[in-house]
Amino acid sequence: MLEKIKKCIEYFNDKYEWLMSLMLKAHHVHVNREKYIRKLIKKYCKKLTAEEREEMVRKAMDGSPMDVLNEKQAKNAYNAIRWHYASIVFFVSFFTTTVPDNMWIVIIACAIDLYVFQCVVFRAMQRIMMLYGQPLDLDADANTGIDTILSVNRSGVMIGKYPIVQKLKSGLGFLAKQAVKKLGPKVVSRLSRPAFLVIRRQFIKWFSVIVLKEHVSIVFDLLIPITCAAISGIVSVIILIPMCNNLRKNILAKAKAEAQG
């Protein structure tokens, strides 16, 4: 029995690795190293002339962007990577959580959310590794680059001790939405009654508008999908940011160890 379970796990793990490798072969997941370095130099070396910037680009291409950027500029570049991709996963998770509660639509939305999240992780990995001098360029050497990214991805450097969280995060917003829908009527009827009476009195006093309990229920129904979509988006950000931080710390620790050795 244990042998069958082990084989089943190995089978699905192989299929997962194959899927990740296939995903990395998609062109939109690639980060062009030269374009990225040129973007960095243009952003952080604005005061230089065109010839001086071109010399900086050549120096960074031959070595690393860290050879031409100071510590503050490198930290700003890293933060830009982190929050740029965090905003992407937030809005993707936000919008995929607002879909109707049809089973097939929910499954498709979760699949899209997970796919985009993993693509964003791969792009963030490439930019962080390029920023800190890792020899990674999928456009120049796809096979080596894919193997490098997959080895880092499976090593637990970014994900840590709880990789299952990354796989299940797409459904958290939907679970929250179902929970809120069940608890909503009770909250409206029990907890919001005093607040409703105060709001109604104030609206009548200020605007001569009568606020009924039905109006509060309508507003609550509108807030449910928005709140749960925000929860799903925040979960994506909470997962992605530590992954980026862990990768950066690992790269810097290796560089420090090599320098001391």
Secondary structure, DSSP 8 states (H G I E B T S, - for coil): -HHHHHHHHHHHHHHHHHHHHHHHTSGGG---HHHHHHHHHHHH-TTS-HHHHHHHHHHHHHS-GGGTS-HHHHHHHHHHHHHHHHHHHHHHHHHHHTS-S-HHHHHHHHHHHHHHHHHHHHHHHHHHHHHTT----TTT-HHHHHHHHHHHHHHTTTTTT-HHHHHHGGGHHHHHHHHHHHHHHHIIIIISHHHHHHHHHHHHHHH-----HHHHHHHHHHHHHHHHHHHHHHHHHHHHHHHHHHHHHHHHHHHHHHHH-
